[in-house]
Every structure is written in C-alpha cells, then in structure tokens.
Amino acid sequence: MTGLEALETVQYVTVKGKRLAVIGLDDWEALIEWLETFEDIKTARESFNALKAAGGDRKKAGWLKWDDIKEELG
C-alpha cells in the first residue's frame, strides 16, 4: 500500500466540536513506512548529487569509509 492509498482510508469524526481524522493502525504503519522510504530516496539523491559535484571523489564529497566508522555504529 502506498502512502496515498493509506491516506485515502482516513475517516473523519467530530468529537466535542472538533473534527478528527481516524486511520487504521495497518494503514498508519504503511503511511509511516512510505514516508521513511521517501526520506531515504531524498537522502540518496542528495548524496549522489554531492558525489557527482565532487567529480566522483567520495572523500571530497564528505563520504566516510565504512571501515573507519563501523565500530562507532555497532
């Protein structure tokens, strides 16, 4: 399910004069996953553009070597 499909499942209710959107948990989780994927794609594009601007030089683009940082992340 895409994020757009999840949004299409929203139902509206009015409680104490306030209009609220209600979405099922499975649809909510699908929406969150879709947004996370969207952010990942954006980050990948930005990284690729930085690498391209650096003429393919990973160090110049600010990329770190995995072997240099893997201990910090594990």
C-alpha positions in Angstrom: 0.0 0.0 0.0 1.3 3.4 -0.9 1.1 6.4 1.4 -1.5 7.9 -0.9 -3.6 4.8 -0.6 -3.3 4.9 3.2 -4.4 8.5 3.3 -7.5 7.6 1.2 -8.6 5.3 4.0 -9.0 8.2 6.5 -12.4 8.6 8.1 -13.5 11.7 9.9 -15.3 12.0 13.2 -16.4 15.0 15.2 -15.8 14.9 19.0 -16.8 17.8 21.2 -17.0 20.0 18.2 -13.5 19.1 16.9 -13.1 17.3 13.6 -10.6 14.5 13.8 -9.1 12.1 11.2 -9.1 8.4 12.1 -6.9 5.9 10.3 -6.5 2.1 11.0 -3.2 1.0 12.5 -2.1 -1.0 9.5 -2.8 2.0 7.2 -0.9 4.2 9.7 2.1 1.9 9.6 2.0 1.8 5.8 2.0 5.6 5.7 5.0 5.8 8.1 6.9 3.3 6.0 6.1 5.2 2.8 7.3 8.5 4.4 10.5 6.8 5.6 11.2 5.4 2.1 10.5 8.9 0.6 13.1 10.4 3.0 15.6 7.6 2.2 15.2 8.3 -1.5 15.7 12.1 -0.9 18.9 11.4 1.1 20.2 9.0 -1.6 19.6 11.6 -4.3 21.4 14.3 -2.2 24.3 12.0 -1.6 24.6 11.1 -5.3 24.4 14.8 -6.3 27.2 15.6 -3.8 29.3 12.8 -5.2 28.6 13.9 -8.8 29.6 17.5 -7.8 32.8 16.2 -6.3 33.7 14.5 -9.6 33.2 11.1 -8.1 35.7 11.7 -5.3 34.0 10.2 -2.2 36.3 11.8 0.2 35.8 15.2 -1.4 32.0 14.7 -1.3 32.2 14.1 2.5 31.6 10.4 2.4 33.2 8.3 5.2 34.9 4.9 4.8 32.9 2.1 6.3 36.0 0.6 7.9 36.7 3.9 9.7 33.2 4.2 11.3 31.7 0.8 11.6 32.8 0.4 15.2 31.1 3.6 16.2 27.8 2.4 14.7 27.9 -1.1 16.0 
